[in-house]
């Protein structure tokens, strides 16, 4: 068994020490912008550990080159460990003429004899259906969040789409969970968020979501919780991109933000390496 690491993923790859020989992939960018990778001699079974964010387009192409080279070297079993799966948010066709980008990425992976993909908190689990011949393992750090946040009364999803995350964390904490419903005033156009079947007065609220990009959704949910009487508002977000002025926006409302290290940032208190290793061990 060989553990092959992208250069920017060595901190994750060392979590797999003991499962196989650890090797590093060389990467090169030519003056014209074209990319080249160079792999060490590979074994029949290979675990590829890659951080694809930031620089997702460039890193995806490097990954495709690496997978093709592994195929040429005779690797028969390839397990991909992708903490953050790019393009997962485009999981359906929102307007005519658009691609389903998550389907595009996963179908390309099937061209290279990938046997399994292990990812963290993919936007929607059903994207795995786009590559039915690939084992897809989507892990969520609910227990890890529960160990960080001890004094939570209710776990809240900003919308119904993340209710399964709120349920998982609430179960680990032994508390209730709910989600915000969005209502628009037809006269003023104003939007209000209301929790479904929950009272947030004097509560310590934990907001959970998968991605924090510009921070708009999280801040809107935080303000709604405070307006409804919450005395403390925390957030646990898996993939923290923190684009534009997101850092400043979330700091003005949240009492605490905790992210994972799928994307490296100053709020990355939860390490996903041990979770990923456990999942890979199940596949071997």
C-alpha positions, -999 to 999 in steps of 0.1 A, spaced: 0 0 0 13 35 -9 1 68 5 6 94 -22 4 131 -11 -1 163 -31 24 188 -18 -2 208 0 -17 178 18 13 164 36 -1 174 70 -31 151 62 -11 123 46 9 117 77 -23 107 95 -21 76 73 13 66 85 15 29 92 -10 20 65 16 22 38 47 39 25 43 77 24 53 93 -9 52 129 -22 40 139 -57 62 165 -75 44 194 -91 55 218 -118 41 248 -136 56 257 -169 61 294 -180 30 291 -203 9 279 -173 7 243 -183 10 218 -155 32 187 -149 33 161 -121 58 134 -114 50 104 -93 74 79 -76 70 43 -87 36 32 -74 23 0 -58 -8 -18 -68 -29 -2 -40 -26 36 -37 -43 61 -14 -41 96 -29 -45 125 -4 -52 158 -20 -62 193 -8 -80 207 -39 -89 241 -23 -77 268 -29 -69 268 -66 -95 241 -73 -93 243 -111 -55 239 -112 -55 212 -85 -83 192 -102 -62 191 -134 -31 180 -114 -52 153 -99 -64 140 -133 -28 139 -145 -17 120 -114 -45 95 -117 -37 89 -154 0 84 -145 -10 59 -117 -31 40 -142 -1 38 -166 21 25 -137 -3 -3 -131 -21 8 -99 -52 -14 -97 -69 1 -66 -70 39 -60 -87 54 -30 -90 92 -32 -91 112 0 -105 146 -8 -113 166 23 -131 193 3 -148 182 -30 -149 211 -54 -180 219 -75 -203 200 -51 -226 229 -47 -236 227 -84 -254 194 -76 -283 200 -100 -293 221 -130 -306 253 -116 -312 270 -151 -315 255 -186 -281 252 -203 -261 248 -171 -240 217 -164 -243 196 -132 -207 204 -123 -205 178 -94 -215 151 -119 -189 163 -144 -161 160 -117 -172 126 -105 -177 111 -139 -142 122 -149 -128 104 -119 -144 71 -131 -122 73 -162 -92 66 -141 -103 35 -123 -108 52 -90 -123 26 -67 -134 49 -38 -137 85 -28 -136 96 9 -147 132 14 -158 154 43 -193 169 45 -202 170 8 -229 196 1 -255 169 -8 -249 132 -3 -268 123 -35 -240 135 -57 -225 100 -52 -252 88 -75 -234 105 -104 -206 79 -101 -223 47 -91 -193 25 -98 -172 44 -73 -176 37 -36 -184 71 -20 -178 78 17 -190 111 31 -179 117 67 -193 144 90 -175 155 122 -206 156 144 -189 140 174 -160 164 171 -182 194 171 -200 180 202 -167 178 220 -160 214 213 -194 229 222 -205 218 257 -231 245 267 -255 243 237 -292 242 242 -304 239 206 -287 232 173 -300 252 143 -296 248 106 -298 281 86 -322 263 62 -338 229 56 -310 218 34 -286 214 64 -311 199 87 -293 165 87 -262 183 100 -282 198 128 -297 165 137 -264 147 138 -247 173 161 -278 175 183 -278 138 187 -242 138 197 -249 166 222 -282 152 235 -301 184 227 -329 195 204 -325 208 168 -344 228 143 -341 248 112 -349 283 101 -379 289 77 -376 319 55 -406 343 50 -408 372 27 -430 402 34 -449 407 1 -454 444 9 -419 454 19 -398 426 4 -382 421 38 -371 386 49 -375 371 83 -362 338 96 -383 318 121 -372 285 137 -396 257 132 -410 244 165 -383 258 188 -380 286 213 -346 304 213 -353 327 242 -323 326 266 -308 298 247 -272 290 237 -276 283 199 -252 264 177 -256 271 140 -242 244 117 -236 245 79 -212 230 54 -196 260 37 -188 295 48 -179 316 18 -189 353 20 -207 348 53 -241 362 43 -262 332 52 -245 326 85 -247 362 96 -284 363 86 -291 332 108 -270 346 136 -289 379 137 -322 360 135 -312 339 165 -303 370 185 -335 388 176 -354 357 189 -337 360 223 -307 338 220 -281 348 247 -251 331 228 -247 321 192 -220 298 180 -213 283 146 -197 250 135 -189 251 97 -170 224 80 -154 242 50 -145 278 58 -134 297 27 -139 331 44 -140 351 12 -141 389 9 -150 404 43 -165 372 58 -141 372 88 -152 407 99 -189 400 93 -191 368 114 -170 383 142 -196 411 146 -223 386 155 -210 352 165 -196 344 200 -175 317 185 -168 302 151 -152 267 148 -142 252 114 -124 220 104 -90 219 87 -104 207 53 -95 242 44 -67 257 65 -77 289 84 -74 304 118 -107 289 130 -98 253 120 -100 237 155 -114 204 143 -89 180 127 -104 157 100 -73 135 95 -83 109 122 -118 107 108 -105 102 72 -81 75 84 -108 55 101 -129 56 69 -100 45 47 -92 17 71 -127 4 66 -121 3 28 -88 -16 29 
